[in-house]
Amino acid sequence: MQQYADGKILAEVKDGVGRVVFNQPEKRNAMSIAMWDGMGTALDGFAADPAVRCVVLEGAGGKAFVSGADISQFEKSRSDAEAQKAYNAMTSVGRRKLADFPKPVIAKIQGFCMGGGLGIAMSCDLRIAGTGSEFGIPAAKLGIAYGFDMVTHLVQLVGPSEAHMILMTGERFGAEEALRVGLINRLVPADQLDATVDRLTATLAANAPLSLLANKRTVRAVLSGGDMAETEAAQLRCFDSADYREGRRAFMEKRKPVFTGA
């Protein structure tokens, strides 16, 4: 594995899947400023690698995905409003690289997924959780507020009523409740989480990369009122691609297609 942020971010590519591991289990994988940079660097590599068809984010240790920001840095880096602006500037690059990542991203969640960790999961395209996982945004219990982008993702996923409940109470809730309100896509037994995500990544890795890219851009445009010309261009590129010709031939020949992303 490649190591970033002094080994607190690990990254590897295997069978068309890029994996990022948040590797600070002694702090339940709480995100430090350096870890945001490390994640962004790993994502840059995956975006540039045509062999990577999708990406999985996961936490080390089995007890947490990401438990939030590293609170030990708050006194120095987030002590007041001016410090918070500087903190946002330092972490925004990694956040933006995740939000704008062109390939499918899956959050593989086991254990705590809290605060900024939930923000990371909500920036992913798919969220698969194991039983026993816990969720929450404890901002109201810390006397802080979350930013526009994170709250936007929350409202888009669960609606304004549930978003108010999550934000205003600051309470933890279980994976069953997360599934009920639409915060996660699937809930599976903890001992089946690895196999479930492996099956999903195998499916995504076998699908046409240009189709995945176009569909991801279109969903974003629907949610944000984005650039429709760019979305249409991505769609039309699919119809001019070698992969579309391969897909047609494979369908007629009753075989699995072999897509190259061209």
N, C-alpha and C positions, 0 to 999 in steps of 0.2 A: 504493500500500500504506500501511496504518497502521503507524506506528513506535512501539515501546515499548522501554524499557530503553536509551535513547540509540541507537536503531536496531539493537540486537542481537537484537531480536525484531520480525519483520515479519508483518503479517497482511492478508489480503484475502479477499473473497468474489467468486466467479465461477461462474456456471452452477449455483448451488445448493450449491457446495462452499466451505467455509471452509478457508483454508490458513494455517498458522503456519510461518514459516521461522526456524530458529535461525541467526542471522547474525553469527557470530564466526569466520569461516573461518581467520583468522590463528592461532587457538587451537583449530582443529578443532572449533569450535562448542561448546567447553566451557561449562557452565552456571554463570553467576554468580548471586548472590542476586537481583540486579535482574532477570535474565532469567526467573527463576521467577515473580516478580511480573508481569512483562510477559506471559508466557504465560497466566497466570491471568486477566488482564484481557482478553486477546484471546478466551479461551474464554468468558468471561462474555458478551461481545458476540455470539458465535456461538450460545450457548444461547438468548439472548433474540430472535434473528432468525429468524422463521419461514421465511425464504427459504433458510436454511442447512439442508441435509438431512444432510450428513456433513462430516467434517473430516479434513484431511491434515496431518500433521506431517512436516517434512523439514528437512534441513540445507543451508546455502549452501556453494557452492564445489566440490561433487562429491567431496570427499575424506573427509567425515565426516557422519554423522547428528548425533550428539552424542558426543564422546569421553569424557564424564564431567563431574564437577564441575570448576570452575575452580580448579586447585591453587594458583594464585597467591594465593588468598584463605585457604588453609588455615592459614597461620601466624597470621593475625589472627582468623579466624572459626572455626577448628576445631582449635585448638592443644591442647585437653585436653577432658576429659569435660564440664565445665561449658560450655565454648565450643561443644561439639557440641550440647548441649541447646538453646542459643540459636540455633544454625544450623538445627537441625531446626524450631524454632518459626518462623523466618523463611521457610523454604522449604516448610513443610507446607501453607500455604494453596494455593499453586500445585499441589502434588502432589495435594491433595484435590480441587481443581477438575477436574483431569484424571481422577482415579479415579472421580469421581461424574458426569462429563459424560454427559448423557442420550442424545446422538446418537452414531452410529457414528464411531469415530476410527481412522484408518489411519496406521501408521508407514511412511513411504516411506524406505527405508534404502539408502544408498550410502556405502561407505567404513567408517570406524570407528564402531562402536556399542558403547561400552565403559562399564562401571561404572554411574554414574547415568544415562548415556544409554541403556543397556540397560534400566534401570529405567523410563525414560519409555516406551520401546518396548513393554515388557511391560504397561504400564498401558493401552495402546491395545487395541482390539478385534481388529485385523488388522495383520499385519506382512508387508510385501512388500519383498524385498531384491534388489538387483542383484548379479551376480557380482563377485567381488573384495572384497565387504564382509567385515569382520572383527568378531568379537564377543569379549566376555570381561568378567569381574568381577575386577579385580586387587587386591581388598581385602587378601588374604593377603600380597601383595608390598608393601603400604603400612603394614601393622600395624594395620588398622582392620577393622571388621565392619559389614555392612549390616543395615538395620532389618527388622523383622518383615514389614511390608507387601511390601517388595521381594522378600524371600526366599519369602514366601507365593506371590507371582506366579510366581516361578521354579519352585517345586516343583509348582504347578498345571499349568504348561506342560510341564515335562520329566520330572517325577517325582523322588523323593528321591535315587535313585542318581546320575542325571546332575547333579542340583543339587549333590551333594557333590563330584563331579568338577570342576565349574565353579568352585565356591567355594574348594575346598581347594587346587587347583593354581594358581589365579589366572592361568591361561595364556590366550592368544588362540587362537581357533579360527575356521575359515573358514565361509563361508555354506553350503557343502555339509553340514558337520557341524551347523550350526544348523538346517537343514532336517531332517536325519535325526532329531535329538532332539526336534523339535516346537517349537523356539523361534520359528521363522518359519512363516508359512502358505505362501508361494510364494517360489521363487527363479527369477529371470528374467535373461537377458542384460542387462548394464548399459545397453546402448543401447536396450533395450526397456522399461526401468523406467517412464519417463514415460508411454508409451502404455498399459502394463498398468494402472497406477494410474488413468489417465484413464478407461479402460473400466470399471474397478471402481467408481469414484465415479459415473459415469453410471448404472450399474445401481442403486446405492444411492439416488441422487437421484430415480430414477424410481419407487422402491418406496414403499409406504404408510408415512408417518412414524410413525403410532401403532403399527403393527406392529413397526417397527424398535425403537421405545422399549420396547414390551412384551417383545419377545424378548431385548433386552439386559438388562432387569431380571430376567427369568426365569433367564438364564444366571448372573447375579450371585448370585441367591438359591440356585441349585443349589450353587454353589461355597462360599458363605458361610453358608448356613442363614439367609438374610435373611427379611424380613417377607413372609410368603406372602399376607397380606391385601392388601398393596399390589400385589403381583404379580398377584393375581387381579383386582383392580380395573382394572389396566392392560389385562389381557386382555379383560375384559368391555367396557371402553370401546371397544375395536376393533369389537366386534360391534354396538355402538350408533352407530357412526360413519357419516358420509356417505361416507367413503372405502370402507367395506365395501359399501355400496349401489352405489357407482361400480364397484368391482371385480367385483361380480356382473353388473352390466349389461354391462360391457366384455367379460367372458368370454362371455356369451350373444351379444353382437353381434360377436364375433371382432375386437376392436380393442384397442389398448393403452389401459389405464386412465390417467386423469389425476387424480392424488391431490393433495389440498390440505392434508392434516393435520387435517381437521375431521371 
